[in-house]
Amino acid sequence: MTGAEPPGVRYAMSEIDEEGEGPRLALLEAILDGPTFTRLERIGAGSGWRCADVGAGRGSVSNWLRDRGAEVISADIMPRFLNGPDVRTHDICDGPVEESAFDLVHCRALLAHVADFDAAVEHLVASARPGGWVMVAEPDYGTMMECDPDHPRAEVFRRFRERSAAGTRMDAFVGRLVHQVLEGSLEDVSSEGLTDIVSGGSLRARYRRFTMEVARPLSARREDYDEAEYDELLACFDDPTFRYIDCLWVAVWGKRPVG
């Protein structure tokens, strides 16, 4: 479904140590949790539901569901920030969390990084019971663009955007694929796309800067940037005069058919 796979190794963010990855995920939660929880409320997720939170990260979605009375399996390929009896080490590319077992299967910021997109989507859907919900949210970097092309920092940001699009560590355009793919497997499909104008120093810029900082050794290993250029790039996200359109976060949800 994805066409030619971008070069590079998936799951690269799992190479980041806990000291870097924990705060990075906390910033991402601060950006995405509000819209995620609104969508989950919209479908009625809560008491009596059995849920699988796949690629659960630090567990904010799992915890929100539990607080509302749901039974939750928190699954992650590296569950280093998760605790409790309902945590599983699981790679969704290898198979369903459980076959046809859940009222809700949720994942976020996962499919852009998996080794096998098609298998991951198939296994997410297979984890839901007939009539159960599948909800995913993934980024699409096609919207990312500097607001002022003549800003002194615009050129280094453009180079960053081009390298992101090349897919060294992730599929930068997976967000635009999820609706088409899930529409072929689910019914009653809905979607939502959210982005923002970001200024240096804001929450979204701090998330991007921190991600770039903790991923710096990976970029150096691949010789994506020299040190001076990397410092120049990080400065974009500190500069309140530099503004850019952020990536589009695409959420798609629907029900596994009963028949």
N, C-alpha and C positions, 0 to 999 in steps of 0.2 A: 504493500500500500504506500510505502514511503518513497518508492523509486530507488535511485542509487543512494546507498548509505554514505553520509559524509565521512571523511577520513577521521581517524583518531579512535580513542578508547572511551567507551561509555563507562558510567559510574565513576568518572574521574573525581567528582566532589567527595566521594567516600575516602579518597586519599588524604584529605585534609584532616589534621589532628583535631582532637576534641576541643582543645583550647580555642581553635579558630572556628570550627564548625558549629559549636553550640551557640555562640553569639550571632553568627551569621543566620542560623535558622530562627533565632529569636526576632531578629529584624524582619525576616520574611513573614513570620507570623503576624507581626504588628501591621504589616501591609495587607495581608490577605485574609486574616481571620474574620474580620467584620463581614465582608461580602460572602465568605464561605458559610458563616453561621446563618446569615439571612437566607441563603439558598436552602440550607438544611431545614430551617424553620418552614420554608415555603412548601417543602414536600412532606412535612409532618414528622420528621425523624425525632425519635425520643423513646418514651417509656414503652417497653415490650418489644422493641426492635432488636434484632441481632445484626451487628454491623462489623464490617472489616475495614479498617483504616490502613491502606496499603502505602508503604513508603511513609510511615507515620512520623518520622523526624523526631521532634521533641515531644510529640503527643498532644498538642493543643486541641486538635480536632477530636481525637480519642477522648480526651478529658471532658470536652464540651458535651459530647454524646453521653458519656457516663453520667455527668451531672444531671442529665435529663432522663435518666432511668434506662438507657440502652445498655445492652450487653455488647462489649466491644473487644474484638481481636485486633491488637496493634501489630502489624506485620512490617518488617523492614529487613533489607538485606544486611544491614549493620545496625542493630537496635541498641546502640551504645548510650542513648539518652532516654531509654524507656525502661520502666520497671514494672513488676507485677506478674501475676500468673497468666495474664491474657496477652503476653508478648511472645511473638514468634519471629525467629530468624527465617526469612523466606524471600526468595527471588521470584517475582511474579512471572518472569520469563520462563521459569521451569514448570509452572503449573498453577492451578487455582489455589487460593488459600485453603478453601474446602469446596468441594463440588456442590453447586446449587444449594448453598447453605445460608445465605444472608439476605436480610431485608434491604440492606444498603451496603454497597461496596464503594468506597471513596478513595481517590488518590489525587495528589496535588504536587506539581513540580517534580513529577516522577518520569513520565513518558518521554520527556526530552532527553533523558539520560540513560534509558535502558538499552541493553545490548540488542534486543529484538523487539521492535515496536509492535509488529503484528501479533507475535506470541503473547506479549504483555496484555494487549487489548483483549485478545481472545480469552485469556485466563481471568482477567477482571470480570468480563461478562459471565463466564462460566462459574465464577464464585457466587454470583447472585442467584437467589431462588427464582423460579418463574414468577413473574409479577413483582420481583424486587427491583430496587433502584440501583443504577450505576451513575456515579457523579465524578467527573474528572475536571481538573483545571490545569492548563498548561500555557507557557509563554509563547509568543510569536514576535520575533525581533524585526519583522517587516515594517512595523510602525516606528521603530526607533530612529530618530533624526534630530539633529541640532536645529534649534529654532532660528538662530541667526547664522547663516552660512559665512558671514564676514567676521564673526567673533574670533579673537585671537586663538581660542582653544578649539575652534570648529574642526580644523584639519586633523588634529590628533584624535578627536572623537570620531571623525569619519573613518579613520583607519581602524579604530577599535570596532566600530559597527561592521566594517567589511570583514574583519577577522572573526567576529562573532558569527556572521552569516556563513563563513566557511565551515563551521561545525567541528572545530578541533576537539572540543570537550562535550558538545551536546548538539542535538538537532535544533537549530535556532528557529525553525519554522513549523514545529510540530503542532503548535496551537491551531493553525489553519486546517490541519488534517483530522483533528479529533471529531469534529461534527460529522464529516462525511463518513468516517469509519464507523462511528457509533450509530449513526442513522441507519446503517445497514444491519445492525445487530439488535437495536432497541426500538421501542415504540414510545409515543408521547414524548418525543425528544424536544428539549428546550435548550437555549444557549444564551450566553451573555459575554460580552467583551468589554473589559475595563482597562483604561490607561490613564495617564495624567501628564500634565506639563510639569517637569521636574526642574527645580533650581538647585544649584550646588549648596550643600549643607543641609538639605531637607531629609526627611526620613528615607525616601526612596533613593536619594543620592548617597546617603550614608550606607544604605544596604549595598548599593552597587560598589562603592569604594571599598567597603569591608570585604566583599566577595572577591574583588580584584586583588586586594592585599593578601588575603589568605591563600589565594590561588597563584600568587606570584611565583612560587617555586615550580609549579607545573608549567607555567608559561616560559620560565627560564630554561627548564629542561628541554622544551620543544623549540627554543630559540625564537619564540614569537615576537619578542620585544628586546631591545637593549635597555639597560638600566635607566638611562636618561629619558627615553621615550616613555617608559613605564611610570616614572615619576611625573612626567608631564600629563599623562593620562589620569593618574590619581588626582592631580590638581584640578581637573575638570569638575570632579564631584565635590570639591571643597569650595569652589568659586561661586558665590551667590549671584554673580552677574552672568553666569553661563546657564542656559536653559536648554532642555531637550525634551522631545516627546518620548515617553518611556515605551518599553515593549508592551504589547497588548496581552493581557491575561484572558484567555478564552476558557470559559467554563461551559461544559455540556453535561446534561443529565437526562436520563430516560429510564424506562422500565424494560426489563427482560421479558420478551413475550411469553405468555402462558402456554400457548399451543405449539 
